[in-house]
Each structure stands twice: as structure tokens, then as C-alpha cells.
Amino acid sequence: MDVKALLNQMTLEQKVAHLSQFIARCIVHDEGGDITGPSRNLSLTDEELASCGSVLNVAGAEHSIATQKRHLEMDPNKIPLLIMHDVIHGWRTLYPIQLGLGATWDTDIVERCSRMSAREASAGGVHVTFAPMVDLVRDARWGRNMESCGEDPYLCARMSEAQVKGFQGDLGDKTSVCACVKHFAAYGAAEGGRDYNSVDMSEHTLREYYLPAYKAAVDAGVGMVMASFNTINGVPSIANKWLLDDILRGEWGFNGPIISDYSAFRELKNHGFSTGNKESARLAIEATADIEMMSNCYVKNLCELVAEGVVKESQIDECVLRILELKNKLGLFENPYRNADPELEKALALCEEHRAIVREAAEKSAVLLKNDGVLPLSADLTKIAIIGPYANMGMIGAWACHGIADEAVTVYEGVRALNPNATITLAEGFKGDLNEEPDYKMIKEAVKVAKKAQAVILCIGELSEQSGEARSRADINMSKAQIELVKEVCKANKNTVCVVFNGRPIILTDIIDTVPAIFTAWQPGTEGGNAIANLIFGKANFEGKLPMTFPRHQGQVPLYYNYLNTGRPVVGAKDRFYSGYIDETNDPLFPFGYGLSYSSFEIGKPEFSANEMTREDSVTVSIKVKNTSDVAGKATLQLYIRDLYASLTRPVKELKAFKKLSLDAGEEQTVSFEITEEMLKFHTASGKYEAENGEFRIFVSDCSNTEEYATLILK
């Protein structure tokens, strides 16, 4: 399709309408039969609706086909719609939440999950998914932790690439979907961990930590970018020309559409950044924002701004052209319905192939935090107790798209399937409310059940509805009811394992000394119960590593491993005059990169090909890793670097590479990392991205808390 010729035949009004996105119900009949019901609050005319360029929130293939068909009947230029949806961790078959994916430290399974999700979503009529969300997050209170891959820029960047590749593949393939990376930028740094809140940081911090994962998505060829709700240093992202035009388009060369988040144009007035919708439209178009989601600033004001000479029609043309070019890449002009197929959608949903993928992802994402010899449970058990309200309910997590909670395998169902001859008894123990006080009648019943069992599986943590958008928490402790239940059950039965369901790091300090075994399963998705059963009974081995630090106390947040040393570090301090607390240590309960296994690994000392390096050279560091157990397992080797002296203070450690090794019982392998100048670069005091000569400490371990290092000199 000659999209420039198509652009030239459009009227100004049609071009402006093409920049608008509304919910799909605006195009087809609502259940109540009103064709434009949802458009009433936006005061949209039939002509404006007829020429809109995209919709969101389709309800499956049939709805997608009906929406596209109706639109093509209405649109005078017969330009197909872009159909978009929040396909975050699956369409109908759900894999773990993003934070769980981050815990896999496995880009292959992440790419395969995204590819599976694209197959299902494309069959459901989706062209663009509002994913991956790659906001770096350091504050466990923020509700959208569950959508992120964690606190580290390198890990987030690798997961970002993998998801873009999985979703998009070859965009010309109708089973792919276009990825839309979000939320640009630094949304995960919202003050106080409150959703939609402001962000205030230096340009150095922004570039060094928060931008790399978005940049990785752009470098991987992501087709679209969503601007974030937040301000950065006082300027809302959707109207931030420096952020969108200078950095994203100018420095990074991104030339795809930029879309707002839901109603973000209209909210510029609430920010106090514009006087109303007309000024919001001007500010957004000047920042090169292309698509306005669910507000009417563009469609009601751009034509007038052009007539007044405030906005050039050529600015609008550039925006429309970017949208048309994406539609062309997706093949929509040749086939407006693309891969939408109700029968294919049904066939793919919950199929065995997809279930196997999400079950593997759930197994890989779980992180074993403590095991005093309780796990794995014996397959010979005949009396098992499963306690907690999460024992027999869905666990699909927030942003579950078209997943159905009742279709997810529960812990009870998974354990039942694996132990068909065992007697399995359930007890609730608590209700799952955030600030729940103990109900001693429920606890007494749970203890009674625990005493009669040979082993107890205790399911605790958060409900799916307690994390996600608009679900920030001031208190990330477990409820008193859960804490009391855990203590009483563990007292009644020493053979107890705790399974934690969570969408963020939660405070486990009050129970960690009580429980003999505990692991976090996050919100594991459709096959969660089967994956958990496989792990508990040793059919699968733990390999997950924490993508975020787990605090000891919520007063420590934001808490992260790659902090600055300060002039008064805790190390070596003999009095109170250091950067710490008088009532708590600085140490986390569980550090970034931590995770146990049924296997045990011995990690040797790093050996360097050279101890000095020039900018033209690279140095290889090699480490021997041995599985010292009788259980095959996977070791995740993590390479951290510290720039000891620099023009700006540098973190105590930074993750620069990681590799996963599969080791049979007793097997030894040597793993090697190549250290290049690129790995030593940072944004220096001069504003350049470069490496500075000097001394670097190299750490190689299976967790970020290692203190052993070797020294490398860059000349």
C-alpha cells in the first residue's frame, strides 16, 4: 500500500480523527444496543468515530471481526483499525506475572511465553499489545511491581528484548503482534510508591538506571511506545518534548507511533501543565505524540489549532503517517482481519502445548527462600493438609486479560493430581483481607487439621487483587491473621512448607524464623497449581532468583542492591554516625539475585586471562562450578562489577552479565564471561557515556551479596 498517497487523500478532519483511540464498544453495539454509548462523555460525532485510527479492549475474535467490519463500513477511506489490548502475561493461557518472569533469569522461556501469548492474542484479533512493561522499580509499595521485571537495569533490559522478540517476531507473520513498550519513562520511580505520582530525579539517574530497558526494546525493534502518566522533573511525559522527541526519536532513532496512556492528554490540566484540552493538544503534538487514548483533545482542537497557525498540518501528517506505516507492516491493508479466527482462538486457548510452556515458566519463576530439610516432600505421604484461602482458588494475577480464574489449576488440584492416593484435607485459616485480625476459631480449626497431617502446605501472601494498577500499599507486611496462623501451624506440625503468592516483595520477617521451608510462587498463572506441586514433591527443581530485594522492614524501602556507598558506609562502622538506622539494619531479608535449589553448587575463584585491559582489548574471566549434590539442577552465575573510583560516585555493585548452567549430580563445568569496555561504561561527569581508566572489582557468584572479588585495571 502506498500510504503516502492514502494520506494525501485524507481531509484534515479525517487525519485528526485517525490520531484518536477509543474503546472498541464505541464502534459496535453495546449490550444495551447503543452504537455510540461509550462515546457520549467524549462528545464524539459519527464522522469522528468513522475515521478513528485504533481501538482498545476487544473481547475476542468475534468482537474483533465485528468491530473491524463495522469500522470499514463507516470509514470513508476504508483504512483498517489497529486493534490493541493489554496482553500482559497471556491472553487466555496465562504465564506468571512479569515479576515472576524476571525471577526466571531465563530469556528463552520469556521469549517463548511471549510468542505463545502472541499466537493466542492474534487469533483473538489483537494487532498490538500494551507490553512489555519494563519500568525499573525499587519501591515494593508500588502496585505495578507485578508488571515489572524488577530493580536491575541490565536484567530488565534483557527481559525487555526477549519479550519484544517473542511478541513481534516478523511483524509480517499474522500470528505475531506488535509490542508497545511502556511506560516511557521512569514510571516505576513514582514518589512514595503511589501509582500515577510524580517522579523527580537527576538526568544522570534517569539515563543510568531507568532508561536502559526502554532503549533495549527500541534496539530490538519494538513497534510502538506508550508514554507514562507521571511527570519527570515537573513535565508530564506525554507532553515532554525532551523525552519523546529529543531522546526517543532523536538520540535513539525511534520512528514508530507514540501513544498516550488512558486519558493522559486530558490529565495535563490536572497536572497544572495546561489550561485545558486545546493547550493539551498543542503540547502533545509538539512533543510528537501520535495517538491519544480515550480523551478528545486532538479530535476537538487540532483543526482549530491548524486554522490559527499554531500547529502545522505537516505535524499532523507525520503522526498519521507513522500509524499508517505500522498498519502496512502488519499487513492490514491486504487483510484487515489478519489472524482473527474464533475457531483458532478456541483451539489455542488452554491447549496442551501452551499449558506446558506456562507450567515450565511457573516452575522456573518460583524462588526457594529457605529449606531446613523439609522439601521436597515425600511421594509416599498419605495424609496432607493444605491450609490458607489461596489453597483452592485461582492465582492468575492482575492484568489477566481473558484468563478465567476458575480455569487456573489451584494448589489443591495440583497436589491432588500428583498424589491421587493421599487424603488431602483443607482448612482456610484466614480470609485474605489486607489488614485482617486473627480469627482464632479459624486458626484453631487449621491447627487441628495440621496436627492430623504428615505434612502441611500453607498458602499465604497476597490476593491477585491486592497488586496491580491503582493497588499501591502503604503497608507491605502480611496481616496479623496470617502471621498468627503461620506460627500456630508450624508449632503444630514441623513438616510445614509455606507457599507465598505475591505481586511484590512483601515483609516475611515475622515468620521467617518460624517456618522450616518457604518459597515465593508470585502469581503463577494457569498452571500454577501443577507447577507448585511439581516443585514441592521434587518433580521439578527450584532455579528462580529474586529480581527484587526483599526488605526486612517496610521502613527500609526503597531498598535495592546497587546503592551508592556514601561517605559513611555501614561497613566498618563502630558507632551510630553512619548511613543507617538506629532501630534496624540496612541489610535486606533476602538480597537481589538470591534463590536456593535442591542442588548445591560450589563456585570456584575467578581466573582472568589478564589483570589489565586496554580499551581495544577484552578480558575473559572463567569460573569453575560444581554440583556437589546428588540432584541435577541449574546454577545462575551472576557477574557484577564495581567501578572503584570515578568522576561520579558509582554503585557498590552492578549486574553486567548472567548465565544459567545445567549441571548433573556431581558434574563440574567452567563458565566464562568476556569483559569489554562497553561493560565498564557509564554516564560520566562530562555527560558522555564512556569508561574511565582505573580500578574495577569483579564479582562472580550466584547472588548479589557476595563479598569476594578480583581486581581488573582499565588503562
C-alpha positions in Angstrom: 0.0 0.0 0.0 1.2 3.5 -0.9 0.5 5.0 2.5 1.7 8.5 1.4 -0.9 8.5 -1.4 -3.5 7.4 1.1 -2.5 10.2 3.5 -2.8 12.8 0.7 -6.4 11.8 0.0 -7.5 12.3 3.6 -9.1 15.5 4.8 -7.6 17.4 7.8 -10.6 16.3 9.9 -10.1 12.7 8.9 -6.4 12.9 9.7 -7.1 14.3 13.2 -9.7 11.6 13.9 -7.1 9.0 12.9 -5.0 10.0 15.8 -7.7 9.1 18.3 -8.2 5.8 20.1 -11.4 4.7 21.8 -12.6 1.5 23.4 -14.0 -1.0 20.9 -17.5 -0.6 22.2 -17.6 2.8 20.6 -17.7 1.2 17.2 -20.1 -1.8 17.7 -23.2 -2.1 19.6 -23.1 -2.2 23.4 -25.1 -4.9 25.2 -27.7 -2.2 25.6 -27.8 -1.6 21.9 -26.4 1.9 21.8 -23.9 2.2 19.0 -22.0 5.1 20.4 -22.8 4.7 24.2 -19.2 5.0 25.5 -18.5 8.0 23.2 -21.1 10.2 24.9 -18.7 11.6 27.5 -16.3 12.4 24.8 -19.0 14.2 22.6 -17.9 12.3 19.5 -19.7 12.8 16.2 -20.4 9.9 13.8 -17.8 11.4 11.4 -15.1 11.4 14.1 -15.8 7.9 15.1 -15.9 6.8 11.5 -12.3 7.9 10.9 -10.7 7.0 14.2 -7.5 5.0 13.8 -7.5 2.5 16.6 -9.4 0.9 19.4 -8.6 -1.0 22.6 -10.1 -3.7 24.7 -11.6 -6.1 22.1 -13.4 -9.1 23.7 -12.1 -11.8 21.4 -12.1 -12.8 17.7 -15.8 -12.4 17.1 -15.9 -8.9 18.6 -12.7 -8.0 16.7 -14.1 -9.1 13.4 -17.4 -7.3 14.0 -15.6 -4.1 15.1 -13.3 -4.1 12.1 -16.2 -4.8 9.7 -18.4 -2.0 11.2 -15.5 0.4 11.0 -14.7 -0.3 7.4 -18.3 0.3 6.5 -18.1 3.7 8.3 -14.7 4.9 7.3 -14.8 7.0 4.1 -11.1 6.0 3.3 -11.6 2.3 4.3 -8.5 2.3 6.5 -8.4 -0.6 8.8 -8.3 -0.1 12.6 -5.4 -1.0 14.8 -6.8 -3.2 17.5 -5.0 -3.1 20.8 -5.2 -4.8 24.2 -3.3 -5.2 27.5 -1.9 -8.7 26.8 0.5 -8.6 29.7 1.1 -12.2 30.8 -1.0 -14.2 28.4 -4.3 -14.0 26.5 -6.3 -17.0 27.8 -3.5 -19.3 28.8 -1.6 -17.3 31.5 2.0 -17.5 32.5 3.4 -15.9 35.7 3.2 -12.2 36.2 6.1 -10.1 34.9 7.9 -10.0 38.2 7.8 -13.8 38.2 9.2 -13.8 34.6 12.1 -11.6 35.9 12.7 -14.3 38.6 13.4 -16.9 35.9 16.5 -15.1 34.8 15.8 -17.0 31.6 15.4 -15.1 28.4 14.5 -18.2 26.4 11.4 -19.0 28.5 10.4 -15.4 28.5 10.6 -15.2 24.7 8.6 -18.5 24.3 5.9 -17.2 26.7 5.6 -14.0 24.7 5.4 -15.9 21.4 2.7 -18.2 22.8 0.8 -15.2 24.0 1.1 -13.5 20.6 -0.4 -16.7 18.9 -3.4 -16.6 21.1 -3.9 -12.9 21.1 -3.6 -12.6 17.3 -6.2 -15.3 16.9 -8.4 -13.2 19.2 -8.0 -10.3 16.8 -5.3 -8.3 18.6 -2.7 -6.3 16.5 -0.9 -4.5 19.3 -0.2 -5.5 22.9 0.5 -2.9 25.5 3.6 -4.8 26.6 6.3 -5.3 27.7 6.1 -3.0 30.8 9.8 -2.5 31.6 9.7 0.2 34.3 12.5 -0.3 36.7 11.2 -0.4 40.2 12.9 -0.1 43.6 9.9 0.5 45.8 7.9 -2.5 46.9 4.9 -0.4 47.8 4.1 0.4 44.2 1.2 -1.7 42.9 2.6 -2.2 39.5 5.7 -4.1 40.7 3.9 -7.2 39.4 4.2 -5.9 35.8 7.9 -5.1 36.0 10.9 -7.5 35.8 12.5 -5.9 38.9 15.1 -3.5 40.2 18.1 -4.0 37.9 18.6 -2.2 34.6 20.6 -5.0 33.0 18.1 -7.7 33.9 15.1 -5.6 32.8 16.8 -4.8 29.5 17.4 -8.5 28.7 13.8 -9.3 29.6 12.6 -6.4 27.5 14.4 -7.6 24.4 13.1 -11.2 24.9 9.5 -10.0 25.1 9.7 -7.8 22.1 11.2 -10.6 20.0 8.6 -13.1 21.3 5.6 -10.8 20.6 6.7 -9.4 17.3 8.9 -12.0 15.6 8.4 -11.0 12.0 5.6 -8.4 12.0 4.5 -9.7 8.6 3.6 -13.0 10.2 -0.1 -12.8 11.1 0.5 -14.8 14.3 2.6 -12.0 15.7 1.5 -8.9 17.5 3.2 -5.5 17.6 4.8 -4.8 21.0 4.3 -1.4 22.7 6.9 -0.8 25.4 5.7 1.1 28.4 5.6 3.3 30.4 8.1 5.8 29.0 9.7 6.9 31.2 10.7 6.2 34.8 7.1 5.4 35.9 8.5 2.9 38.4 10.1 5.7 40.4 6.8 7.3 41.4 7.3 9.1 44.7 6.1 7.2 47.8 5.3 4.1 45.7 2.0 5.7 44.8 0.6 5.0 41.4 0.3 8.0 39.0 2.6 10.0 41.2 5.4 12.4 40.3 9.0 11.4 39.5 11.9 13.7 40.5 15.4 12.6 39.6 18.6 13.8 38.0 19.3 13.2 34.3 22.2 11.0 35.3 20.0 8.7 37.4 17.4 8.6 34.6 19.9 7.6 31.9 22.0 5.3 34.1 19.2 3.2 35.6 15.8 3.9 34.3 16.2 4.3 30.5 18.2 1.2 29.6 15.3 -1.3 29.4 13.3 1.0 27.1 16.3 1.5 25.0 16.8 -2.3 24.7 13.2 -2.6 23.5 13.8 0.1 20.8 17.0 -1.6 19.7 15.1 -4.9 19.5 12.7 -3.2 17.0 9.7 -2.5 19.2 6.9 -1.1 17.0 5.2 1.3 19.5 5.9 3.2 22.7 3.5 4.3 25.4 4.3 7.4 27.4 3.8 7.3 31.1 1.3 9.1 33.3 4.0 10.7 35.6 5.8 13.9 35.4 9.6 13.8 35.2 11.1 16.9 37.0 7.7 18.7 36.6 7.0 17.9 32.9 4.3 15.2 32.2 5.7 12.5 29.9 3.1 12.7 27.2 4.0 16.4 26.6 7.7 16.1 27.3 9.4 17.1 24.1 12.9 16.5 25.5 11.9 12.9 26.5 9.8 11.9 23.4 11.4 13.9 20.6 15.0 14.6 21.7 15.8 11.3 23.4 13.4 8.7 22.0 13.2 9.9 18.4 16.4 11.9 18.1 19.0 10.0 20.1 17.5 6.5 19.7 16.1 6.8 16.2 12.6 5.5 17.1 10.1 6.4 14.3 7.1 4.4 15.3 3.9 5.7 16.9 3.9 7.1 20.4 0.6 6.5 22.3 -0.6 8.1 25.5 -1.8 6.1 28.5 -5.6 6.2 29.2 -6.9 9.8 29.2 -3.4 11.2 29.8 -3.9 14.1 27.4 -6.8 15.4 29.3 -5.0 15.0 32.6 -2.4 17.6 31.6 -4.8 20.1 33.1 -4.9 18.3 36.4 -1.1 18.4 36.5 -1.3 22.2 36.1 0.7 21.9 32.9 -2.0 23.1 30.6 -5.0 25.4 30.9 -7.3 23.0 29.1 -7.8 20.5 26.3 -6.8 22.8 23.5 -3.5 23.6 25.0 -3.0 20.0 25.9 -3.4 19.1 22.2 -0.8 21.7 21.2 1.7 20.5 23.8 1.3 16.8 22.9 1.6 17.3 19.1 4.7 19.4 19.7 6.2 16.5 21.7 5.4 14.2 18.7 2.8 12.2 20.5 0.8 10.3 17.8 -2.2 8.6 19.4 -4.5 9.9 22.1 -6.1 7.2 24.1 -9.6 7.8 25.5 -9.7 11.6 25.5 -10.7 14.1 22.9 -8.1 16.8 23.0 -6.8 16.1 19.4 -10.1 15.4 17.7 -11.8 18.5 19.1 -8.9 21.0 18.9 -6.3 20.2 16.3 -8.2 21.5 13.3 -8.7 24.8 15.0 -5.1 25.0 16.0 -4.1 24.5 12.4 -6.5 27.2 11.3 -4.9 29.5 13.8 -1.4 28.7 12.5 -0.4 27.4 15.9 0.1 23.8 14.6 1.2 22.9 11.1 -0.7 20.4 9.1 2.6 18.8 8.3 3.0 17.9 12.1 -0.3 16.0 11.9 0.8 14.3 8.7 3.9 13.0 10.3 1.8 11.4 13.1 -0.7 9.9 10.8 2.0 8.5 8.5 3.6 6.7 11.4 0.3 5.0 12.2 -0.3 4.1 8.6 3.2 2.7 8.2 2.6 0.4 11.2 -0.7 -0.8 9.7 1.2 -1.5 6.5 3.9 -3.5 8.2 1.2 -5.6 9.9 -0.5 -6.3 6.5 -3.8 -4.8 7.5 -4.5 -3.2 4.1 -4.3 -6.6 2.5 -6.2 -8.4 5.3 -7.9 -6.1 7.8 -8.9 -9.1 9.9 -5.4 -10.5 9.9 -5.4 -13.7 12.2 -8.7 -13.2 13.9 -10.4 -16.6 13.9 -13.0 -17.7 16.5 -12.3 -21.4 15.9 -8.5 -21.0 16.1 -8.8 -18.8 19.2 -10.8 -21.6 20.9 -8.3 -24.3 19.7 -5.3 -22.4 21.1 -6.8 -21.4 24.4 -5.6 -23.8 27.2 -4.2 -26.2 24.6 -1.6 -28.8 26.0 1.3 -27.1 24.2 0.6 -23.8 25.7 -0.1 -25.3 29.2 3.3 -26.9 29.1 5.0 -23.6 28.3 3.3 -21.7 31.2 3.8 -24.6 33.6 7.6 -24.6 32.8 7.6 -20.8 33.3 5.8 -21.1 36.7 8.4 -23.7 37.8 11.3 -21.6 36.7 9.9 -18.5 38.3 9.5 -19.8 41.9 12.2 -18.8 44.3 13.1 -21.0 47.2 13.9 -18.8 50.2 14.5 -21.3 53.0 14.6 -25.0 53.3 15.6 -26.7 56.6 15.3 -30.2 55.0 11.5 -30.3 54.7 11.5 -30.1 51.0 11.0 -31.9 48.8 8.0 -33.7 50.4 7.9 -37.5 50.0 5.7 -39.0 47.3 4.7 -41.7 49.9 2.7 -39.3 52.1 -0.8 -40.4 52.7 -2.2 -37.5 54.8 -1.6 -34.0 53.6 -3.1 -30.7 54.8 -3.4 -27.6 52.6 -4.1 -24.5 54.6 -5.0 -21.0 53.5 -7.6 -19.4 51.3 -5.2 -19.5 48.3 -5.2 -23.3 48.5 -8.3 -23.7 46.4 -8.7 -20.5 44.3 -7.4 -19.1 41.1 -4.0 -17.4 41.1 -3.9 -15.7 37.7 -2.7 -12.3 38.9 -3.7 -8.8 37.8 -3.9 -7.9 34.1 -5.1 -11.4 33.4 -6.6 -10.3 30.0 -9.1 -13.0 29.0 -7.8 -15.6 31.5 -10.5 -17.1 33.7 -9.7 -17.6 37.4 -11.7 -20.8 37.6 -9.6 -22.3 34.8 -6.4 -21.9 36.7 -5.1 -25.1 38.4 -5.1 -24.5 42.1 -2.7 -25.8 44.7 -5.2 -28.3 45.9 -5.9 -29.5 42.3 -2.1 -29.8 41.6 -1.3 -31.7 44.7 -4.4 -33.9 44.3 -3.3 -34.8 40.7 0.2 -35.7 41.9 -1.0 -37.7 44.9 -4.2 -39.5 43.9 -4.0 -42.0 46.8 -3.4 -39.4 49.6 -6.0 -38.0 51.9 -5.9 -34.2 51.4 -7.6 -32.0 54.0 -8.3 -28.3 53.5 -8.6 -25.5 56.1 -9.0 -21.8 55.4 -7.2 -20.3 58.4 -7.8 -16.7 57.4 -9.8 -14.8 54.8 -7.2 -12.9 52.9 -8.0 -9.3 53.8 -5.1 -6.9 53.8 -5.3 -5.8 57.5 -7.0 -8.9 58.8 -7.0 -9.5 62.5 -6.7 -13.2 63.7 -9.9 -15.3 63.8 -8.9 -17.8 66.5 -11.7 -20.1 65.6 -10.4 -20.4 62.0 -6.8 -20.8 63.3 -7.9 -23.5 65.8 -9.5 -25.4 63.0 -6.4 -25.1 60.8 -4.2 -26.3 63.7 -6.5 -29.3 64.2 -6.1 -30.2 60.6 -2.3 -29.7 60.7 -1.8 -32.0 63.6 -3.5 -34.9 61.8 -1.4 -34.5 58.7 2.0 -35.9 57.9 2.9 -32.6 56.1 1.3 -29.2 55.7 1.3 -26.9 52.6 0.5 -23.4 53.9 -0.6 -20.9 51.3 -0.1 -17.3 52.3 0.6 -13.8 50.8 -1.5 -11.5 48.6 -4.6 -12.0 46.6 -4.3 -11.2 42.9 -6.5 -8.1 43.5 -4.0 -6.7 46.0 -1.4 -5.8 43.5 -1.5 -4.2 40.1 -2.5 -0.7 38.8 -4.0 1.6 41.4 -3.1 -1.0 44.1 -0.2 0.6 45.9 0.2 -0.4 49.5 1.5 1.7 52.4 1.9 -1.4 54.5 3.6 -4.4 52.8 3.6 -6.6 55.9 1.5 -9.7 56.0 -1.7 -9.4 58.0 -1.7 -10.3 61.7 -4.1 -13.1 60.9 -1.5 -14.7 58.5 1.4 -14.3 60.9 -0.5 -15.8 63.8 -1.7 -18.7 61.6 1.8 -19.5 60.4 3.2 -19.5 63.9 0.5 -21.8 65.2 0.5 -24.2 62.3 4.3 -24.5 62.3 4.2 -25.2 66.1 1.6 -28.0 65.4 3.4 -29.6 62.5 7.2 -29.2 61.9 6.8 -30.7 58.4 5.3 -27.4 57.0 6.1 -25.6 53.8 4.9 -22.1 53.1 4.0 -21.0 49.6 3.9 -17.3 49.2 1.6 -15.7 46.5 2.6 -12.1 45.8 2.9 -9.4 43.2 5.6 -7.5 45.0 8.2 -8.2 47.7 6.4 -8.5 51.0 7.8 -8.5 54.5 8.4 -12.0 55.7 10.5 -11.1 58.8 7.8 -12.0 61.3 7.6 -15.6 60.1 11.0 -16.5 58.5 12.5 -17.9 61.7 9.3 -19.9 62.3 8.8 -21.7 59.0 11.0 -24.6 58.1 10.6 -24.1 54.4 9.2 -21.2 52.3 9.2 -20.2 48.6 7.6 -17.4 46.6 5.4 -18.6 43.7 4.4 -15.0 42.8 1.1 -15.2 40.9 1.9 -18.1 38.7 -0.9 -18.3 36.2 -3.0 -21.0 34.6 -0.7 -24.0 35.5 0.3 -22.6 38.9 -1.0 -25.4 41.0 0.6 -28.1 38.9 4.0 -26.2 38.9 3.8 -25.8 42.7 3.0 -29.4 43.3 5.9 -30.5 41.0 8.3 -28.3 43.0 7.1 -29.3 46.4 7.3 -33.0 45.6 10.6 -32.8 43.8 9.3 -33.5 40.3 10.9 -30.1 39.3 13.9 -28.3 40.9 13.9 -24.7 42.0 16.0 -22.4 39.9 14.4 -18.9 40.3 16.4 -15.9 41.6 14.9 -12.8 43.2 14.6 -9.9 40.7 13.9 -7.5 43.6 15.3 -7.2 47.1 13.0 -8.4 49.9 13.2 -5.9 52.8 13.4 -6.8 56.5 11.2 -3.9 57.4 9.0 -1.7 55.2 10.7 1.4 56.6 13.8 0.4 54.5 12.0 0.9 51.2 13.0 1.9 48.6 15.7 -0.8 49.0 17.9 -2.1 46.2 21.3 -3.8 45.9 23.1 -1.3 43.6 23.2 1.5 46.1 25.9 4.2 46.4 28.5 3.6 49.1 28.2 7.1 50.7 31.0 8.8 52.7 29.8 6.9 55.8 29.1 3.4 54.8 27.9 0.8 57.4 30.9 -1.5 56.7 33.4 -0.9 59.5 31.2 1.5 61.4 31.6 1.3 65.2 29.1 3.9 66.2 25.9 5.5 65.0 27.4 8.0 62.7 26.9 6.1 59.5 24.2 5.9 56.9 21.8 3.6 58.7 19.0 3.2 61.2 19.1 3.1 65.0 16.3 0.5 65.1 17.0 -1.7 62.1 19.9 -2.9 60.0 20.5 -1.9 56.4 20.6 -5.5 55.3 17.6 -7.0 53.4 15.9 -10.1 54.4 16.7 -11.6 51.0 19.0 -9.9 48.5 18.6 -9.4 44.8 19.7 -12.5 42.9 19.1 -14.8 45.8 17.4 -18.2 45.4 18.1 -21.8 46.7 17.8 -25.1 45.0 17.5 -28.8 45.8 21.0 -28.9 44.3 24.1 -27.4 45.9 26.8 -25.6 43.9 30.4 -24.9 44.7 31.7 -21.8 42.9 35.4 -21.5 42.4 37.5 -18.4 42.3 37.5 -16.3 39.1 40.5 -16.7 36.8 41.4 -13.9 34.4 43.1 -14.0 31.0 44.8 -10.8 32.1 44.6 -8.4 35.1 44.9 -5.3 32.9 42.9 -4.2 29.9 43.0 -1.5 27.3 40.0 -0.1 25.5 40.7 -2.1 22.4 41.0 -5.4 24.3 38.7 -7.6 26.3 39.4 -9.9 29.3 37.9 -13.3 29.9 37.0 -14.3 33.4 36.5 -18.1 33.9 34.9 -19.8 36.9 34.5 -23.5 37.8 31.1 -24.5 39.0 30.4 -27.9 40.6 27.1 -29.5 41.5 28.1 -31.0 44.9 24.7 -32.7 45.4 23.0 -35.8 44.1 20.3 -33.8 42.4 20.6 -32.3 38.9 20.0 -28.6 38.8 20.6 -25.2 37.3 23.0 -22.6 38.6 22.7 -19.0 37.7 26.1 -17.3 37.6 25.9 -13.5 38.0 28.8 -11.2 37.1 28.9 -7.9 39.0 31.3 -5.0 38.5 32.2 -2.1 40.7 34.0 1.0 39.4 36.0 1.8 42.5 37.0 5.4 41.7 35.2 7.6 39.1 34.2 11.1 38.2 30.8 10.4 39.7 30.2 8.1 42.7 29.3 4.6 41.4 27.2 1.8 42.9 28.8 -0.9 45.2 27.9 -3.5 42.5 26.2 -3.6 39.1 25.0 -6.7 37.3 26.7 -6.8 33.9 26.0 -10.4 32.7 24.5 -13.7 33.8 24.5 -17.3 32.6 22.5 -20.4 33.5 24.2 -23.7 33.7 22.6 -27.2 33.8 24.6 -29.5 35.9 24.0 -33.2 36.6 24.8 -34.5 40.1 28.5 -34.2 40.7 29.1 -32.5 37.4 31.6 -29.7 37.1 31.7 -27.1 34.3 33.7 -23.9 33.6 31.7 -20.8 32.6 33.4 -17.8 31.0 32.4 -14.2 30.7 34.0 -11.7 28.4 34.6 -8.3 29.9 34.6 -5.5 27.4 35.0 -1.7 27.6 31.2 -1.5 27.0 30.6 -3.2 30.3 32.6 -0.5 32.1 30.9 2.5 30.6 28.6 4.9 32.5 27.3 8.4 32.1 30.3 10.4 33.4 30.5 13.8 34.9 31.1 15.2 31.4 27.8 13.9 30.3 29.3 11.3 28.0 28.7 7.6 28.0 32.2 6.2 28.4 34.6 4.2 30.5 37.1 5.9 32.7 40.6 4.4 33.4 41.2 2.9 36.8 40.4 0.0 39.1 37.4 -2.3 38.9 36.3 -5.0 41.2 34.8 -8.1 39.5 32.4 -10.3 41.5 31.1 -13.7 40.2 28.6 -15.6 42.3 25.0 -16.9 42.4 23.7 -13.9 44.4 24.4 -10.2 44.7 25.5 -10.3 48.3 28.9 -11.9 47.6 31.9 -10.0 49.0 34.7 -11.9 47.2 36.2 -10.1 44.2 39.2 -9.9 41.9 40.7 -6.7 40.6 40.9 -5.5 37.0 42.7 -2.4 35.8 41.5 -0.5 32.7 44.3 1.5 31.1 
